[in-house]
Amino acid sequence: MNSPAPLSGLRVVEFLGLGPAPFGCMMLADLGADVLTLRRPGTQLPALVRNRNTLEVDLKDAESLQEVRTAIAAADVLVEGFRPGVMERLGLGPADVMARNERLVYARMTGWGQSGPLASTAGHDINYIALSGALHSASRRGGVPTPPANLLGDFGGGAMYLVTAVLAAVYERDRTGEGSVLDVGILDGTTYLTSMLQEYRSAGRWSDEAGTNRLDTGAPYYDVYPCADGKFVAVGALEDPFFDVLLEVLGLEPELADGRADPPSWPALRERIAAAVSSRTRDEWEAVAAHTDACLTPVLSLAEAPDNAQVRARGILIEDGRGGWTPRVPIGYRTAAVGARELLYSWIDGQGGHNS
């Protein structure tokens, strides 16, 4: 018998925005929460709004605004991603709605956070990761920093910490009976992701010169190499035993392992690895390295990833019915959504669920 999804019964009101907040609410919904997503009339749904209910509401209309306040009064969590002050001007700020629902977890997802000189200004993923130091680390030596799409800031530094903060606040609320207001900023979260690099830097083990460290393509055994067909493989043989296997797989002499931890030897070692990799196609290297500890894998496109044997075996990607794929929540739960109005009325009739 299947157990219920872990967040079954948790009620979330989402004011629809872009990027991290929709991703975070998607994850909450995939884990079983009942998410009611509110959007302005006539607006198109952005990406990531799946597995939850959407409802068009005009926040300038008194009747609609009252309906929204009723939904919030019955909710466990509110998620909004507007600039500071917007919700207050609508009469939906924390002081307004928590007077009626003191157990509410009020989550504010922004780029810069609710305070500081940039709090009221616009920004995007690339700007937040730039100030955190993370973008500087995404560079080859002498090269231009390259943002990894908007994965690092919006979703790694934003959405994941939004979900973490919400779950921590719900846990605290269940112990204390009191709700809380969460200030979740992408800049804060992305900076937290650099914790190991900051620690290494303090210990003298990380250089501010990009592309010279073991994990930023400085080391030849942690880099991407072109193959004979113009495609690429990723090499991550950091530890000695794995590097020994890599040399064997590439057909290189084991003596190359001597002094591999010495940066002056890296340029020559890189040339040898690059020459070996360029002798075969990407798929040939995948076949040779499979089931070894060489830590050599093909660099796949989004279109190619669903056909990978490991991805298929894990059921990581699910057909989306439009000829494409959607990743499943990596914890293994997925629930079906009911109609938005049906959900809202059930909240009102139940008068609060977790908040009762």
N, C-alpha and C positions, 0 to 999 in steps of 0.2 A: 504494500500500500504506500503510495507517494505521500510524503509529508507536505503540508502547505508551504507555499513560498515564504521565505523568512520575514518579509515585510508585509505580509497579508494583513489587511485591516488598517494600515497606516494611511492617513488621509492627507494628501498634498494638494495645495492650490498653487498653480504656476502661472505667473504673468509672463506670457510668451515673449522671449527675446531671441538673441542670436548666440551661437557658440556654446560657451561653457554651461550656462544654465539649462538649455534644452538637453545637452548631453547628460548632465547630472540628473535631471528629472527622468530622462529615458532610462538611466540605470536604476533609479528608484522604482520605476514602473516595472522594469524587467525583473526586479527582485520581489515584486508582488504588491507594491504600494498602489493604492487607488489615486491616480494623479488626474486632477481636473485642470486642463490647460485653457487659460482664458486668452483670447486674442481679439484685436480690433476688428470690427466688421469690414469685410471686403478684402482683408489681407490674405496673401497666399501663405501656406504653411512652409516654413523653412525646412532644411534638413534636420534629421534627428527627432522629429515629432512622430514617433511610432509607439504602438502598444500603450496608448493612453487616449483619453477623451478630450476633445477640444470643444470649446463653446465660444461663440462670438458675443462680445459684450461691449456696449458703448459706455465707457466710464464717464462720459459727460451727461448721460441720461440718468436722472435721479432714480428711476425704478430699477434700471440695470445695476446701478451702483449699490442700491440696497440689497439686491440679490447677491452681489459679490460679497458684501459685508456678511450676509447670512451664511454663505459658503465658508468664509474665513472663520466665522464663529464656531463652525462645526469641524474645522480642520485641525490636524496635528502640526502641519508644517506649511509655511508660506515661502515661496521662492520668487524673488524678483531680481531683475538685472538692469534696472534703469540707473541713470545718473543720480547722484545724491540729491535728495530734495523732491524728486518727482512724485514719489508715493505720498509724501507729506502734503504736497499741493493738491493731491486727489482726495485727501482726507483718509488715506489708507496707510499712513505711517505706523510704526510700532506703537506709539502712544495711543493712537486712535483705535486700533483693532485689538490690542492686548488688554485694553480696559474691559472688553467683553469676553476675551478668551485669554486668560492669564497663563494658560499652559501651552500657548502657541510657541513653536520654534519659528522665528522670523529670520529667514536667510537672505542676505543681501549679497548678490554676486556681481562684482564690478572688476574692472581692469586694474585701477589704481588704488582701490579701497575707498572707504568713506571719508578719509581725512588726508591731509597733506596738500602741498601746493598744486599737484596735478589732479586732485580728486574730481574736479568738475570738468576736466578736459577730455577730448576724445582720444582714443587709442585703439590699437589692435594687437593681436598676438605678437607680431614682430617688434612692436614698441616695448611691450612688457618684458619680453625675454632679452631685449637689448639692454635694459637698465639692470637686469638681474645678474648680468655677467654670463648667462647661459649661452647667448648667441655668439659671444666672442669665442667660446670654446668649440663652436661648430665651424671650425676653420682648418684648412690645411696651412702649412707654413708658408707665409707670404701670400696667402690667398684671401679671398673675400668671404666673410662669414655668410653661411648659407642656412636660412631657416628651414627646418624640417616640416614644410607645409605649416599648418597651425596646430600640430599635434602637441608640441611641448608646452606652450603657454595656455591656450584655451582649454585643452583637455587634460594634460598632465598637471599643470600648475593651477588650473581653475576648477574644472568639473570634478576631478577626483578629490580635491580638498573640500569642495562644496558637499559632496556626498559624505565624506569623513566627518565634517563638522556637523552636518545634520544628524547623522547617526549617533555621534557623541552627545549632542544636545538632547536628543530623544531619550537616550539612556540616562542622562543626568535628570531630565524632567521626570522620568519614571521613579527616580529615587527621591527627588526633592518636591515634586508637585509643581514646580515653577518652570515656565518657558524661558526663552532667552532670545536675544537679538545677535545674529551672527554677521560679522563683517569679513567677507571672504574676498580677497583681492588676488588677481592673477599674478601681479608682481610679487606679492608675498609668497604665494605658493611656488612660483618658479624659482624664486631665490632659495626657498627651503630645499628644492630639488638639487641645488648646488652644494648641499651640506658636505658631501664627501670631498668635493673638489676644494672647498674652503678649508677643510681640515687638512687635506694634503698640502695645500699651499702654505698654511701656517707651520707645517712640519718641514717645509723645504722640499717637498716631493712633487710639487706642481708648479710649472713655469707659466707666467703670464704671456709668454710668447706662444701663440696658438700653433698647433701642429708639431710640437716638440715633446709632447708627453706620451706616455704609453697608451692612453685611451683616446687620444684625439688625432690619430693617424700618424703620430710621431714615430711610434715603433712599427717596424715593417711587418711584424707578426700580428698587428691589429689594424688592418686596412682593407681596402677594396681594390681588386686588380682586374684589368681587362683580359678577356680570353680571346682565343683565336677567331671567334665569330663576332667580336665586338660587344658581347654581353659581359657580365661581371660576376665574380665570386667574392664573398666576404670571408676574410681570414681572421680568426680570433684565438690563435694558439698562444695565449698568454703564459701559461705555466710550462715548465720544462718538459714534463712527460708528453704533453699535447704537442709541443713544438717538435719533439723528436718524431712523433707520428706524422706530423705535417711534412717534415723533410723526407720521410720515407714515401709518403703518398706522392709528393712532387718529384721523386726520383733524385733528390739532392743528397750530397754526402753528409753524413752525420756530424762531421767535424765543424760544420757551420754553426752548430749549437754552442761552440766555445765562444765565450765573450758576447753572447747575444744580448746580455743585459747592459753592455757598454755602448752608450749612444754613439761614440765615434765609429763603431762598426756597422751602424744601421744603414748608411747609404749603400755600401757594398752588398749587404745582405738583402736589401730591398731590390737591387738589380737582379740578383740571382732568383729571388722568388718571382719577380715580375716576368723574367724570361721563361721560367718553368711554366707559369700559369698561361702565358701567351701561346704555348705549344698545343693546347687542346681547347675544345669548345667548352662553354659553360656546362652544358648537360653531360659532357663526357667527364668533367671534373666531379660533377654531382654523383655520377655512378661510381667513380673511383673512390671518392671519400665517404660514400654512404657506409654506415655501420662501423665507422672508425672514430677515433678521438682526435682527428686532425683539426676539428673546429673549422672546417671549410664548407661553406654552404653557398648555393646559388643566390644571387640577388634577383628576386622575382618582382614582376610588375603586379599591380592590383588585379589585372586580368588573369595572370598566371597562378596567383596564390591558391585559388580554389582547387587546382588540380594537384597540388603538392600532397604526397602520400601522408605526411604527418598531419597536415591541416585536415585532410579528409578523414583520417582515422579518429581525430578528436571531435569531428563535427563542429569545427570552429565557425565555418561559414554556412549560412543557410540561404537557399534560393529565395529571392524576394518577390517572385511572380512577375517581374518586369524584365526578365532576361539578365538580371544581375544577382548580386549577393549581399547579404547583410550579416555582420558578425553577431554571434550569440553572446549573451552576457556570460562572462567567463567563470561564473559560479554555478551555472547549470539550471537556473530557474527561468521560466517565462510564463506569463499569465495572459489570459485573454481579457480585453477591455470590454466593458459594457457601454451603453449609450451615455453621452454626456449629461443629458437632462435626467435620465434614469439614475445616474450616479449622484447628481446634485440633490435630487429629491430624496434619495435614500439617506443622504447625510442629514438633511433637514428633519426627516421623519425620525431618524435615530438619535438626533440631538447630541451628536458629539463623539460617539465611539470612544476612542481613547481619552477624550476630554471630559467624559461624563463623570 
